[in-house]
Amino acid sequence: MREVEKKILTVLQRGVEITSQPFHGLPALSGVEGKIGEDDVLALLRNSLDAGLVRRFGGIFDSRLLGYKSVLCALDVPAEELEGKAAIIAAHPGVTHCYERSLRDGRCGLYPSLWFTLALLHDEFDDGWETLCSKLETGKSKLFQLPALRRFKIDVVFDLNRTDRTLRSAGIRIKPDSCFQEISDEEKALVRAIDQQLPPVERPFAAVAEQISQSEEWVLSTLRDWKERGVLRRVGAVLYHRKAGLKANAMCVWQVAENDLLRAGSCVAARPEVTHCYQRPRLDAFPFDLYAMIHTVSWEATESLFRDISESCGLSGGELLASGREFKKSSMQYFRISP
């Protein structure tokens, strides 16, 4: 890829402005050498979608503010049952990510090996959880919920020229799931129209408006309002990190004293290589409370980065769980028929 192409894809990940022609004269490309036109941006986006480098270009929402409860889950499962259980989990429409994760040093059986995220409408979550437990045919003692208690950072943007991520927060406590506001059927139709793939055309919001029988101005004003209120994080590209060469993805965890969590979480989140950083409940089966996700081009680099973050932030006794087999990785489909 040429440097200018890397720059364009990085800009598209950070999100476009919600205007009639969002690909026209992208402000973040003003300093790039040579003239980058709307046609160039769209051609690169289409080619990247076709090649699988960009998984989708669409709306990225705060699921809680749409009325969803989203939880990281872990299943402690014997190796011989892992693939079968993973297939059941991956088939669930509320599951967006499902990975096998293990320690890199060969130690086995210490921690849960199958990790996934489950998101369902708030008032349907408990029933959905019970249904999934039943399908997995395993006692609840082996299936764990690890909800986010405090968010330090969420910024899944991969700068293809350098690792330069600065979006983070000073340990925001996650609000109760009841903080969402009701949205109309018309607004739900708009969410469904953009939560997977916006048409890669000059006026994508006009195309969406036609699809849901609304005016382009209504679509633009609604999306702008959502973005101002935090319901819509951005409209942008979602990169498939493994296709981009960032194949060594890992979850880093540490055990941190409650009175030191703000300092430690802020320190970890400040690292540009970190895409997510959360506090989660400490369990007997998994006695850690500070979580961070990192991606590099090799496992040697990932392990080195983990050690560096631990040392620079004064953390000890942590573990690095490498993401191995990917059983599912998709974007949330909101307001579909419940399973």
C-alpha atoms as a printed R data frame, in Angstrom:
    type eleno elety resid chain resno       x       y      z
1   ATOM     1    CA   MET     A     1   0.000   0.000  0.000
2   ATOM     2    CA   ARG     A     2   1.176   3.516 -0.783
3   ATOM     3    CA   GLU     A     3   1.576   5.915  2.123
4   ATOM     4    CA   VAL     A     4  -1.316   8.029  0.911
5   ATOM     5    CA   GLU     A     5  -3.571   4.952  0.876
6   ATOM     6    CA   LYS     A     6  -2.586   4.141  4.448
7   ATOM     7    CA   LYS     A     7  -3.406   7.707  5.412
8   ATOM     8    CA   ILE     A     8  -6.831   7.564  3.763
9   ATOM     9    CA   LEU     A     9  -7.763   4.271  5.446
10  ATOM    10    CA   THR     A    10  -6.659   5.618  8.824
11  ATOM    11    CA   VAL     A    11  -8.766   8.758  8.316
12  ATOM    12    CA   LEU     A    12 -11.775   6.653  7.297
13  ATOM    13    CA   GLN     A    13 -11.443   4.564 10.478
14  ATOM    14    CA   ARG     A    14 -11.548   7.692 12.612
15  ATOM    15    CA   GLY     A    15 -14.842   8.604 10.979
16  ATOM    16    CA   VAL     A    16 -16.266  10.951  8.379
17  ATOM    17    CA   GLU     A    17 -18.320  14.055  8.945
18  ATOM    18    CA   ILE     A    18 -22.059  13.595  8.745
19  ATOM    19    CA   THR     A    19 -22.672  15.682  5.629
20  ATOM    20    CA   SER     A    20 -24.337  15.119  2.290
21  ATOM    21    CA   GLN     A    21 -20.977  14.265  0.660
22  ATOM    22    CA   PRO     A    22 -18.788  12.902  3.472
23  ATOM    23    CA   PHE     A    23 -15.969  11.752  1.152
24  ATOM    24    CA   HIS     A    24 -15.528  15.147 -0.477
25  ATOM    25    CA   GLY     A    25 -12.489  17.109  0.717
26  ATOM    26    CA   LEU     A    26 -11.791  15.134  3.898
27  ATOM    27    CA   PRO     A    27 -10.230  17.747  6.243
28  ATOM    28    CA   ALA     A    28  -7.733  15.272  7.707
29  ATOM    29    CA   LEU     A    29  -6.239  14.740  4.232
30  ATOM    30    CA   SER     A    30  -5.532  18.421  3.615
31  ATOM    31    CA   GLY     A    31  -1.842  18.017  4.430
32  ATOM    32    CA   VAL     A    32  -1.290  14.996  2.182
33  ATOM    33    CA   GLU     A    33   0.919  15.596 -0.844
34  ATOM    34    CA   GLY     A    34  -0.994  15.674 -4.106
35  ATOM    35    CA   LYS     A    35  -4.691  16.147 -4.650
36  ATOM    36    CA   ILE     A    36  -6.881  13.471 -3.061
37  ATOM    37    CA   GLY     A    37 -10.320  13.593 -4.594
38  ATOM    38    CA   GLU     A    38 -13.639  12.063 -3.695
39  ATOM    39    CA   ASP     A    39 -13.258   9.461 -6.452
40  ATOM    40    CA   ASP     A    40  -9.849   8.379 -5.076
41  ATOM    41    CA   VAL     A    41 -11.242   7.894 -1.558
42  ATOM    42    CA   LEU     A    42 -14.263   5.949 -2.776
43  ATOM    43    CA   ALA     A    43 -12.185   3.748 -5.081
44  ATOM    44    CA   LEU     A    44  -9.843   2.825 -2.230
45  ATOM    45    CA   LEU     A    45 -12.753   2.130  0.118
46  ATOM    46    CA   ARG     A    46 -14.481  -0.122 -2.419
47  ATOM    47    CA   ASN     A    47 -11.274  -2.009 -3.200
48  ATOM    48    CA   SER     A    48 -10.527  -2.460  0.506
49  ATOM    49    CA   LEU     A    49 -14.035  -3.807  1.127
50  ATOM    50    CA   ASP     A    50 -13.701  -6.235 -1.777
51  ATOM    51    CA   ALA     A    51 -10.307  -7.416 -0.507
52  ATOM    52    CA   GLY     A    52 -11.554  -7.899  3.049
53  ATOM    53    CA   LEU     A    53  -9.100  -5.366  4.497
54  ATOM    54    CA   VAL     A    54 -12.072  -3.221  5.567
55  ATOM    55    CA   ARG     A    55 -14.770  -5.398  7.141
56  ATOM    56    CA   ARG     A    56 -17.423  -2.727  6.834
57  ATOM    57    CA   PHE     A    57 -18.020   1.000  6.544
58  ATOM    58    CA   GLY     A    58 -20.969   2.098  8.626
59  ATOM    59    CA   GLY     A    59 -22.278   3.352 11.940
60  ATOM    60    CA   ILE     A    60 -20.512   2.466 15.171
61  ATOM    61    CA   PHE     A    61 -22.875   2.811 18.125
62  ATOM    62    CA   ASP     A    62 -22.749   2.783 21.913
63  ATOM    63    CA   SER     A    63 -24.889  -0.317 22.358
64  ATOM    64    CA   ARG     A    64 -25.898   0.616 25.911
65  ATOM    65    CA   LEU     A    65 -27.504   3.838 24.710
66  ATOM    66    CA   LEU     A    66 -29.556   1.855 22.212
67  ATOM    67    CA   GLY     A    67 -30.958  -0.207 25.076
68  ATOM    68    CA   TYR     A    68 -28.594  -3.173 24.887
69  ATOM    69    CA   LYS     A    69 -26.689  -4.962 27.600
70  ATOM    70    CA   SER     A    70 -23.261  -6.089 26.407
71  ATOM    71    CA   VAL     A    71 -21.057  -8.407 28.448
72  ATOM    72    CA   LEU     A    72 -17.702 -10.128 28.006
73  ATOM    73    CA   CYS     A    73 -18.126 -13.817 28.767
74  ATOM    74    CA   ALA     A    74 -15.695 -16.672 29.380
75  ATOM    75    CA   LEU     A    75 -16.277 -20.407 29.176
76  ATOM    76    CA   ASP     A    76 -14.031 -22.855 30.987
77  ATOM    77    CA   VAL     A    77 -14.254 -25.834 28.658
78  ATOM    78    CA   PRO     A    78 -12.152 -28.998 28.103
79  ATOM    79    CA   ALA     A    79 -10.028 -28.903 24.961
80  ATOM    80    CA   GLU     A    80 -11.931 -31.751 23.322
81  ATOM    81    CA   GLU     A    81 -15.237 -29.833 23.655
82  ATOM    82    CA   LEU     A    82 -13.965 -26.411 22.643
83  ATOM    83    CA   GLU     A    83 -14.854 -26.478 18.939
84  ATOM    84    CA   GLY     A    84 -18.359 -27.805 19.558
85  ATOM    85    CA   LYS     A    85 -19.107 -25.185 22.221
86  ATOM    86    CA   ALA     A    86 -17.600 -22.458 20.039
87  ATOM    87    CA   ALA     A    87 -19.944 -23.415 17.185
88  ATOM    88    CA   ILE     A    88 -22.972 -23.065 19.479
89  ATOM    89    CA   ILE     A    89 -21.776 -19.686 20.739
90  ATOM    90    CA   ALA     A    90 -20.892 -18.364 17.275
91  ATOM    91    CA   ALA     A    91 -24.358 -19.285 15.968
92  ATOM    92    CA   HIS     A    92 -26.013 -16.972 18.485
93  ATOM    93    CA   PRO     A    93 -26.988 -13.663 16.780
94  ATOM    94    CA   GLY     A    94 -26.157 -11.687 19.929
95  ATOM    95    CA   VAL     A    95 -22.534 -12.857 19.865
96  ATOM    96    CA   THR     A    96 -20.198 -10.612 17.874
97  ATOM    97    CA   HIS     A    97 -16.746 -11.947 18.840
98  ATOM    98    CA   CYS     A    98 -15.664 -15.435 19.839
99  ATOM    99    CA   TYR     A    99 -12.010 -16.387 20.324
100 ATOM   100    CA   GLU     A   100  -9.911 -19.121 21.824
101 ATOM   101    CA   ARG     A   101  -7.401 -17.508 24.207
102 ATOM   102    CA   SER     A   102  -4.488 -19.178 25.937
103 ATOM   103    CA   LEU     A   103  -1.226 -18.469 27.712
104 ATOM   104    CA   ARG     A   104   1.800 -18.269 25.447
105 ATOM   105    CA   ASP     A   105   4.144 -20.127 27.812
106 ATOM   106    CA   GLY     A   106   2.414 -23.485 27.457
107 ATOM   107    CA   ARG     A   107   0.601 -23.540 30.797
108 ATOM   108    CA   CYS     A   108  -2.828 -25.095 30.265
109 ATOM   109    CA   GLY     A   109  -6.068 -25.307 32.197
110 ATOM   110    CA   LEU     A   110  -5.443 -22.351 34.496
111 ATOM   111    CA   TYR     A   111  -7.989 -19.997 32.977
112 ATOM   112    CA   PRO     A   112 -11.089 -20.146 30.754
113 ATOM   113    CA   SER     A   113 -10.141 -20.781 27.140
114 ATOM   114    CA   LEU     A   114 -13.195 -19.594 25.185
115 ATOM   115    CA   TRP     A   115 -14.028 -15.872 25.252
116 ATOM   116    CA   PHE     A   116 -16.946 -14.093 23.622
117 ATOM   117    CA   THR     A   117 -19.130 -10.992 23.811
118 ATOM   118    CA   LEU     A   118 -22.884 -11.228 24.181
119 ATOM   119    CA   ALA     A   119 -25.178  -8.262 23.513
120 ATOM   120    CA   LEU     A   120 -28.964  -8.352 23.783
121 ATOM   121    CA   LEU     A   121 -31.728  -5.861 24.495
122 ATOM   122    CA   HIS     A   122 -31.671  -5.073 28.185
123 ATOM   123    CA   ASP     A   123 -35.043  -6.647 28.987
124 ATOM   124    CA   GLU     A   124 -34.203  -9.774 26.974
125 ATOM   125    CA   PHE     A   125 -30.706 -10.385 28.300
126 ATOM   126    CA   ASP     A   126 -31.506 -12.672 31.241
127 ATOM   127    CA   ASP     A   127 -33.704 -14.961 29.143
128 ATOM   128    CA   GLY     A   128 -31.100 -14.979 26.368
129 ATOM   129    CA   TRP     A   129 -28.389 -15.865 28.836
130 ATOM   130    CA   GLU     A   130 -30.399 -18.760 30.246
131 ATOM   131    CA   THR     A   131 -31.132 -20.042 26.739
132 ATOM   132    CA   LEU     A   132 -27.452 -19.960 25.810
133 ATOM   133    CA   CYS     A   133 -26.503 -21.762 29.039
134 ATOM   134    CA   SER     A   134 -29.050 -24.448 28.211
135 ATOM   135    CA   LYS     A   135 -27.721 -24.916 24.677
136 ATOM   136    CA   LEU     A   136 -24.165 -25.181 25.965
137 ATOM   137    CA   GLU     A   137 -25.259 -27.870 28.434
138 ATOM   138    CA   THR     A   138 -22.870 -26.712 31.104
139 ATOM   139    CA   GLY     A   139 -23.372 -25.514 34.646
140 ATOM   140    CA   LYS     A   140 -23.220 -21.816 35.354
141 ATOM   141    CA   SER     A   141 -20.119 -22.400 37.457
142 ATOM   142    CA   LYS     A   142 -18.136 -22.785 34.210
143 ATOM   143    CA   LEU     A   143 -19.664 -19.911 32.285
144 ATOM   144    CA   PHE     A   144 -18.749 -16.467 33.552
145 ATOM   145    CA   GLN     A   145 -19.972 -12.921 32.959
146 ATOM   146    CA   LEU     A   146 -17.380 -10.143 33.135
147 ATOM   147    CA   PRO     A   147 -19.233  -6.852 32.588
148 ATOM   148    CA   ALA     A   148 -17.305  -3.609 32.280
149 ATOM   149    CA   LEU     A   149 -17.290  -1.647 35.538
150 ATOM   150    CA   ARG     A   150 -15.143   1.265 34.408
151 ATOM   151    CA   ARG     A   151 -13.978   2.328 30.957
152 ATOM   152    CA   PHE     A   152 -10.528   3.806 30.501
153 ATOM   153    CA   LYS     A   153 -10.331   3.602 26.720
154 ATOM   154    CA   ILE     A   154 -12.089   2.325 23.633
155 ATOM   155    CA   ASP     A   155 -10.490   3.273 20.324
156 ATOM   156    CA   VAL     A   156 -10.352   0.536 17.716
157 ATOM   157    CA   VAL     A   157  -8.494   2.571 15.121
158 ATOM   158    CA   PHE     A   158  -5.369   1.116 13.536
159 ATOM   159    CA   ASP     A   159  -3.066   3.814 12.242
160 ATOM   160    CA   LEU     A   160  -1.380   2.178  9.252
161 ATOM   161    CA   ASN     A   161   1.536   4.624  9.373
162 ATOM   162    CA   ARG     A   162   2.160   4.639 13.118
163 ATOM   163    CA   THR     A   163   0.432   3.678 16.355
164 ATOM   164    CA   ASP     A   164  -1.085   6.989 17.352
165 ATOM   165    CA   ARG     A   165  -4.242   6.650 19.389
166 ATOM   166    CA   THR     A   166  -5.167   9.237 21.958
167 ATOM   167    CA   LEU     A   167  -8.879   8.667 22.627
168 ATOM   168    CA   ARG     A   168  -9.192   7.674 26.255
169 ATOM   169    CA   SER     A   169 -11.074   8.591 29.404
170 ATOM   170    CA   ALA     A   170 -10.048   8.981 33.016
171 ATOM   171    CA   GLY     A   171 -11.814   5.894 34.269
172 ATOM   172    CA   ILE     A   172 -15.482   6.538 33.515
173 ATOM   173    CA   ARG     A   173 -17.715   4.307 35.583
174 ATOM   174    CA   ILE     A   174 -20.150   2.412 33.393
175 ATOM   175    CA   LYS     A   175 -23.649   3.738 33.930
176 ATOM   176    CA   PRO     A   176 -26.553   1.407 34.676
177 ATOM   177    CA   ASP     A   177 -28.012  -0.231 31.603
178 ATOM   178    CA   SER     A   178 -31.253   1.659 32.213
179 ATOM   179    CA   CYS     A   179 -29.635   4.936 31.074
180 ATOM   180    CA   PHE     A   180 -30.802   4.506 27.471
181 ATOM   181    CA   GLN     A   181 -33.641   6.491 25.919
182 ATOM   182    CA   GLU     A   182 -36.442   4.971 23.881
183 ATOM   183    CA   ILE     A   183 -36.134   5.465 20.140
184 ATOM   184    CA   SER     A   184 -38.894   5.365 17.553
185 ATOM   185    CA   ASP     A   185 -39.548   2.697 14.953
186 ATOM   186    CA   GLU     A   186 -38.303   5.132 12.285
187 ATOM   187    CA   GLU     A   187 -35.044   5.596 14.178
188 ATOM   188    CA   LYS     A   188 -34.643   1.846 14.611
189 ATOM   189    CA   ALA     A   189 -34.975   1.486 10.841
190 ATOM   190    CA   LEU     A   190 -32.143   3.990 10.432
191 ATOM   191    CA   VAL     A   191 -29.944   2.034 12.858
192 ATOM   192    CA   ARG     A   192 -30.593  -1.173 10.915
193 ATOM   193    CA   ALA     A   193 -29.758   0.597  7.648
194 ATOM   194    CA   ILE     A   194 -26.289   1.724  8.758
195 ATOM   195    CA   ASP     A   195 -25.098  -0.744 11.422
196 ATOM   196    CA   GLN     A   196 -23.550  -3.027  8.789
197 ATOM   197    CA   GLN     A   197 -22.646  -1.298  5.539
198 ATOM   198    CA   LEU     A   198 -23.275   2.174  4.174
199 ATOM   199    CA   PRO     A   199 -23.320   2.340  0.366
200 ATOM   200    CA   PRO     A   200 -19.799   3.436 -0.735
201 ATOM   201    CA   VAL     A   201 -21.166   6.186 -2.977
202 ATOM   202    CA   GLU     A   202 -20.852   9.976 -3.137
203 ATOM   203    CA   ARG     A   203 -24.031  10.580 -1.135
204 ATOM   204    CA   PRO     A   204 -24.418   7.519  1.119
205 ATOM   205    CA   PHE     A   205 -26.912   9.143  3.496
206 ATOM   206    CA   ALA     A   206 -29.216  10.020  0.588
207 ATOM   207    CA   ALA     A   207 -29.119   6.356 -0.461
208 ATOM   208    CA   VAL     A   208 -30.000   5.313  3.100
209 ATOM   209    CA   ALA     A   209 -32.812   7.875  3.230
210 ATOM   210    CA   GLU     A   210 -34.340   6.424  0.066
211 ATOM   211    CA   GLN     A   211 -34.021   2.928  1.468
212 ATOM   212    CA   ILE     A   212 -36.015   3.770  4.630
213 ATOM   213    CA   SER     A   213 -38.415   6.250  2.953
214 ATOM   214    CA   GLN     A   214 -37.117   9.331  4.759
215 ATOM   215    CA   SER     A   215 -35.532  12.573  3.620
216 ATOM   216    CA   GLU     A   216 -31.776  12.965  3.497
217 ATOM   217    CA   GLU     A   217 -32.038  15.954  5.861
218 ATOM   218    CA   TRP     A   218 -33.917  13.833  8.439
219 ATOM   219    CA   VAL     A   219 -31.209  11.173  8.273
220 ATOM   220    CA   LEU     A   220 -28.413  13.745  8.638
221 ATOM   221    CA   SER     A   221 -30.052  15.627 11.508
222 ATOM   222    CA   THR     A   222 -30.870  12.393 13.378
223 ATOM   223    CA   LEU     A   223 -27.317  11.084 13.041
224 ATOM   224    CA   ARG     A   224 -25.842  14.420 14.134
225 ATOM   225    CA   ASP     A   225 -28.071  14.420 17.204
226 ATOM   226    CA   TRP     A   226 -27.056  10.853 18.051
227 ATOM   227    CA   LYS     A   227 -23.397  11.706 17.673
228 ATOM   228    CA   GLU     A   228 -23.717  14.726 19.959
229 ATOM   229    CA   ARG     A   229 -25.412  12.567 22.614
230 ATOM   230    CA   GLY     A   230 -22.902   9.728 22.264
231 ATOM   231    CA   VAL     A   231 -25.385   7.212 20.867
232 ATOM   232    CA   LEU     A   232 -23.413   7.168 17.605
233 ATOM   233    CA   ARG     A   233 -19.670   7.055 18.185
234 ATOM   234    CA   ARG     A   234 -18.777   7.606 14.543
235 ATOM   235    CA   VAL     A   235 -19.517   6.635 10.968
236 ATOM   236    CA   GLY     A   236 -16.371   5.032  9.687
237 ATOM   237    CA   ALA     A   237 -14.420   2.049  8.440
238 ATOM   238    CA   VAL     A   238 -13.795  -1.043 10.548
239 ATOM   239    CA   LEU     A   239 -10.485  -2.621  9.629
240 ATOM   240    CA   TYR     A   240  -9.849  -6.355  9.771
241 ATOM   241    CA   HIS     A   241  -6.630  -6.162 11.780
242 ATOM   242    CA   ARG     A   242  -5.313  -9.573 10.743
243 ATOM   243    CA   LYS     A   243  -5.568  -8.640  7.062
244 ATOM   244    CA   ALA     A   244  -3.621  -5.471  7.888
245 ATOM   245    CA   GLY     A   245  -0.750  -7.564  9.277
246 ATOM   246    CA   LEU     A   246  -1.590  -7.078 12.971
247 ATOM   247    CA   LYS     A   247  -1.939 -10.793 13.597
248 ATOM   248    CA   ALA     A   248  -0.703 -11.035 17.193
249 ATOM   249    CA   ASN     A   249  -3.743  -9.927 19.184
250 ATOM   250    CA   ALA     A   250  -3.836 -10.477 22.946
251 ATOM   251    CA   MET     A   251  -5.793  -9.679 26.081
252 ATOM   252    CA   CYS     A   252  -3.601  -8.396 28.916
253 ATOM   253    CA   VAL     A   253  -4.893  -8.673 32.490
254 ATOM   254    CA   TRP     A   254  -3.575  -7.554 35.861
255 ATOM   255    CA   GLN     A   255  -4.686  -7.763 39.479
256 ATOM   256    CA   VAL     A   256  -4.764  -4.225 40.865
257 ATOM   257    CA   ALA     A   257  -5.738  -2.897 44.282
258 ATOM   258    CA   GLU     A   258  -8.979  -0.916 44.228
259 ATOM   259    CA   ASN     A   259  -7.265   2.254 45.424
260 ATOM   260    CA   ASP     A   260  -4.755   2.031 42.565
261 ATOM   261    CA   LEU     A   261  -7.106   1.217 39.699
262 ATOM   262    CA   LEU     A   262  -7.575   4.781 38.476
263 ATOM   263    CA   ARG     A   263  -3.854   5.396 38.257
264 ATOM   264    CA   ALA     A   264  -3.043   2.025 36.708
265 ATOM   265    CA   GLY     A   265  -5.924   2.092 34.231
266 ATOM   266    CA   SER     A   266  -5.099   5.621 33.090
267 ATOM   267    CA   CYS     A   267  -1.453   4.658 32.646
268 ATOM   268    CA   VAL     A   268  -2.276   1.590 30.527
269 ATOM   269    CA   ALA     A   269  -4.882   3.494 28.482
270 ATOM   270    CA   ALA     A   270  -2.321   6.209 27.693
271 ATOM   271    CA   ARG     A   271  -0.284   3.733 25.680
272 ATOM   272    CA   PRO     A   272  -1.036   4.254 21.967
273 ATOM   273    CA   GLU     A   273  -0.824   0.511 21.269
274 ATOM   274    CA   VAL     A   274  -3.819  -0.188 23.554
275 ATOM   275    CA   THR     A   275  -7.238  -0.208 21.852
276 ATOM   276    CA   HIS     A   276  -9.444  -1.141 24.826
277 ATOM   277    CA   CYS     A   277  -8.919  -0.756 28.564
278 ATOM   278    CA   TYR     A   278 -11.531  -1.669 31.189
279 ATOM   279    CA   GLN     A   279 -12.005  -2.569 34.818
280 ATOM   280    CA   ARG     A   280 -14.001  -5.781 35.210
281 ATOM   281    CA   PRO     A   281 -15.046  -7.794 38.290
282 ATOM   282    CA   ARG     A   282 -12.459 -10.062 39.870
283 ATOM   283    CA   LEU     A   283 -13.537 -13.719 39.962
284 ATOM   284    CA   ASP     A   284 -12.148 -16.690 41.880
285 ATOM   285    CA   ALA     A   285 -11.666 -18.482 38.549
286 ATOM   286    CA   PHE     A   286 -10.033 -15.419 36.971
287 ATOM   287    CA   PRO     A   287  -8.593 -13.113 39.666
288 ATOM   288    CA   PHE     A   288  -7.890 -10.026 37.550
289 ATOM   289    CA   ASP     A   289  -9.658  -6.698 37.255
290 ATOM   290    CA   LEU     A   290  -7.725  -4.522 34.764
291 ATOM   291    CA   TYR     A   291  -8.038  -5.593 31.100
292 ATOM   292    CA   ALA     A   292  -6.360  -4.212 27.978
293 ATOM   293    CA   MET     A   293  -6.276  -5.308 24.341
294 ATOM   294    CA   ILE     A   294  -3.139  -4.961 22.233
295 ATOM   295    CA   HIS     A   295  -2.260  -5.827 18.613
296 ATOM   296    CA   THR     A   296   1.158  -6.131 16.957
297 ATOM   297    CA   VAL     A   297   2.685  -7.798 13.905
298 ATOM   298    CA   SER     A   298   4.312 -10.701 15.826
299 ATOM   299    CA   TRP     A   299   3.971 -12.622 19.076
300 ATOM   300    CA   GLU     A   300   7.492 -11.617 20.069
301 ATOM   301    CA   ALA     A   301   6.474  -7.960 19.740
302 ATOM   302    CA   THR     A   302   3.240  -8.552 21.656
303 ATOM   303    CA   GLU     A   303   5.021 -10.262 24.540
304 ATOM   304    CA   SER     A   304   7.630  -7.511 24.641
305 ATOM   305    CA   LEU     A   305   4.910  -4.847 24.644
306 ATOM   306    CA   PHE     A   306   3.084  -6.582 27.509
307 ATOM   307    CA   ARG     A   307   6.256  -6.599 29.595
308 ATOM   308    CA   ASP     A   308   6.944  -2.967 28.757
309 ATOM   309    CA   ILE     A   309   3.415  -1.815 29.695
310 ATOM   310    CA   SER     A   310   3.565  -3.806 32.943
311 ATOM   311    CA   GLU     A   311   6.927  -2.319 33.919
312 ATOM   312    CA   SER     A   312   6.191   1.267 32.891
313 ATOM   313    CA   CYS     A   313   2.835   1.275 34.720
314 ATOM   314    CA   GLY     A   314   4.164  -0.434 37.832
315 ATOM   315    CA   LEU     A   315   2.067  -3.578 37.379
316 ATOM   316    CA   SER     A   316   3.088  -7.098 38.344
317 ATOM   317    CA   GLY     A   317   1.576 -10.550 38.392
318 ATOM   318    CA   GLY     A   318  -0.287 -10.027 35.141
319 ATOM   319    CA   GLU     A   319  -1.035 -12.502 32.372
320 ATOM   320    CA   LEU     A   320  -1.107 -12.283 28.596
321 ATOM   321    CA   LEU     A   321  -3.779 -14.390 26.902
322 ATOM   322    CA   ALA     A   322  -3.081 -14.748 23.205
323 ATOM   323    CA   SER     A   323  -6.034 -14.753 20.832
324 ATOM   324    CA   GLY     A   324  -5.771 -17.937 18.812
325 ATOM   325    CA   ARG     A   325  -8.571 -19.396 16.747
326 ATOM   326    CA   GLU     A   326 -11.171 -16.858 15.679
327 ATOM   327    CA   PHE     A   327 -14.591 -18.511 15.661
328 ATOM   328    CA   LYS     A   328 -16.557 -15.333 15.015
329 ATOM   329    CA   LYS     A   329 -15.872 -11.650 14.455
330 ATOM   330    CA   SER     A   330 -18.765  -9.508 13.285
331 ATOM   331    CA   SER     A   331 -20.483  -6.216 13.928
332 ATOM   332    CA   MET     A   332 -23.606  -6.006 16.035
333 ATOM   333    CA   GLN     A   333 -26.914  -6.159 14.185
334 ATOM   334    CA   TYR     A   334 -29.374  -4.065 16.166
335 ATOM   335    CA   PHE     A   335 -33.150  -4.398 16.393
336 ATOM   336    CA   ARG     A   336 -33.406  -7.652 14.482
337 ATOM   337    CA   ILE     A   337 -35.732 -10.470 15.489
338 ATOM   338    CA   SER     A   338 -34.607 -11.846 18.849
339 ATOM   339    CA   PRO     A   339 -33.238 -15.413 18.946
